[in-house]
């Protein structure tokens, strides 16, 4: 049995780190040798009095960089609520501590690479969304935990995580769960207080950023796969409704190339059905029946993706899987967002069939969820979140009525206080998922928050779209490298052999942008300092304008060479 503790002190000596469990009546110390990297369990008596001591909130893990091993500790946490009496914490701040006392043994190149790798680790740690619980398994849904064997319940968190838990575990540690968001709110309707909880669990498999990680891998893991569970706790009873989202599960890519919306490409040299089958075999095994809600456009560059998805579902001939295509943008054009109810009404009978998980005050299981809705758009962010919030609202309407919180004739939409909490939480969920995958908050959150589309919301969507364009083209390579390093997809070599970080850019990368900027500047100068005649001025303008336009065209034509691409893991080999 592995013991888990709540309070810690880190004692640092020149030879060792000592992590002391400070819970009452505990004499447990983990000693880490800073030279051999060996870890041993010992007692408080072995901690040297001369060691520097400070409180910490937990250990995130260890990572090997160029300078050697580093210890990552949680230095600050914030309580976000409790789940079934178990305190849930958000890791707020971290420290990355070198085992080595100096980096003087590194060459200049190694020192620079080590700094870059450290900044990558910190980039992931400062991305919002690490939660943990020391005595409850956040990686599993209420229904999964209720259906496990007694032996499973007796296991330590480390032992019980298993393959399914590891799906949502980014540091392979049983108490740290990288959820985009956990919202825990006490709510009141008709004078009755209940707990409403929203948990989104992001998969660590095929993890990455928007344009560099699409589709699936050979094992059937989908990009940006997120399991979202809505929980209601009232008077000892509990209910849960689970949905999933994930990239379209076949082999396709959409590499950034300086264009606002790069054209998606379906791989022509791959057996799509093998990975496709693996993905849905796994989904059916875990969740039961599947209804796919494909929200992408059914025209333009997205049309081939929709057609391929529909064809593969048909070719699989699996009665457990249902496919529904809904052209979100076409149906809601002209700000007609009320038309989303067409889709909700269309799948209402299926949702009633799937039901939800519910346990009464005596612990008796009243219903089990027999299937899930697997929603997707291109990014599985903005459109997906809107639809998921609407399906979740329909579920909680039924749950609260069965629990006796809502009267039979009451509608959840009429409960103003709860609606405000509900809408803001789902909008926060959208923002958290979007920041991790696309680099900005979600689009269309004005509808999620208010129930209608607003002009201000359109303006904010424009701002976020512009920020996304910049990040996706000029900083996402670094973000992708950061995630790959953090998850161990890339192993750092401590030798002085060249790392992928030292790959030099082609001459075009520096030369052409300089020429374009100079030519454009000369156009401005020609306008401000006109020549003796208008023909002379026009000639200069035509020359420099043509130079700027031609250079810009060459840059766009070779767009893939000018974006910030990942260096550590070749994504083309993974598609």
C-alpha positions, 0 to 999 in steps of 0.5 A: 500500500502506497501512502499519500500525504498532504504536507511536505518540506523540502530539505536541500543539502549539497549531497541530497534532497530530502522530501519530508512528509509533515502530516501528523504522526508520520516519520517518512522522508524520501531521500534523493541522491544528487549524484547517483540519482538514487531514491531511498525511504528514510526517517527524519533523523537522517535529515542533516540540521544544516540543510536548507528547508522550505515548505512545498505542496508536492512533487511533480516529478523529475526530468533529465535535461542537458545539465542532468536531472532536475526535480520539479516541485509544487510550491503553491496550491489553491483549494478549488473545492471538495469532491465527495469529501475529498479536497481537490487542489490546483497546482498554482506555482512550481520550482525546477531544481537542478541536482547539479550544484553548478553548470560550469561543466557544460560547453557554451552550446550545452548551456544554451540548449539547457536554458532552452529546455528549461524554458520549455518545461516552464512553458508547460508548467505555467499553462493553466490546468494542473489539478490533484487530489491526495486521496481520490482518483480524479482520472476516473468518472463516478461510474467507472469508480462505482463499477470496479471490483473490491480489489481495485478499491483496495489498491493504492492510487499508483496501482489503480491508475492503470492504462485508462487512468494514464490516458489523463495523467501527464506526469505518470503520477497518480495524484496529478491530473491535467484537467483544463478545468475543474469547476466546483460550485454550490448552487441553490434552486427552490431553497435546496442546495446542491453541488455542481461540478464540471471536470474536463480531462485532457488526454496525454496521448497525441498531445500537442497544439492546434496545427501540429497535432491532428487526427490519430496515431497508429494506436488510435489515440486522437488529438485533443481528446478530452473527456468532460464529466458533469457531476451533481451531488445532492443530499447524499445522492449523486449523478454524472453525465459524460461526453467526449471530444477529439480530433477526427480519428483518421490520418490527416494533417493541417500544417501552418503555412502563413495562410489564415486557414491552411488546407487540411490534407488526408493522408493517401498512403496510410491504412486509415481503417486500422487506426480508426477501428482501434479508436472506436473499439477503445471508445466502445469498450470504455463508454459503450455506444457512440454517437458521433456529432461532426460539426464541421463545414460540409463544403469547401476545404472541410468537405473531404474530411466530413465525407471521409469520416462518414464513409469510414463509419459506414465501412465499419458496419458497427451497430454501436456507432451512430454518425450525425453530421451537422454543418454548424456554420451553415445552420447558424449563419446570420446569427441564427443560433436558435437553430442549434436546437435542431441538432439537440432535438434530433439526438434527444431520443438517443440521449434518453437511451444513453441516460446518465449515471445516478446513485440514490442517497442509500448508494443504490445505482438507479441508472447507468450511462450506456453511451456517450456523444463524441463531438468534434469540429476542426479544433474540437474547441469552439463549436464543440463546446457550445453543443456539449453545454447544450446536451449537458443542460438537457441532462442536468434538467432530468437529473435535478428533477429526479433528485427532487431539486426541480419541480416537474414543470420547472425548466433549468433555463428559468433558474437565473442564478444557476444559469449564470453559474452554468453558462460561465463555467462552460465558457471557462471550460471552453477557454481552458481547453482552447488555451492549451490547444490553440493558444487563446481563449475560445471563440463563441463564448458570448453565446455560451455565457449569455445564450445569444450571439453579440456584436461584442462577442464577434469583435472578441472572436476577431481579436482571438482569431488574430492572436491564434494566427500569430501563435499558430505560425510563429510560436507553436513550434516551441509550444509543441516541443515543450509538450513533447519534452515534458511528456517524454516523447523526446529524451535529452542527451547529456553528451555534447552531440548536436541537439535538434535545437541547433538546426539552422534555418535556410537562408530564405528565412532571414534574407527575404523578410529583410528585403520585404521590410526594406522594400515596403519602407522605401514605398512609405519613404517615396510617399513622404518624400515625393520626387521632382515630378509625379512620374518619378515618384510613381516609378519609385513606388512601382519599383519598390512596391513590386519588390515588396509584393514579389518578396511577400508572394515568395514568402507565402509560397514557401510558407512552411519554411517561415513558420515556427515548426517543432524541432524535437519530434518530426510530426510528419513521421507521426501522421 
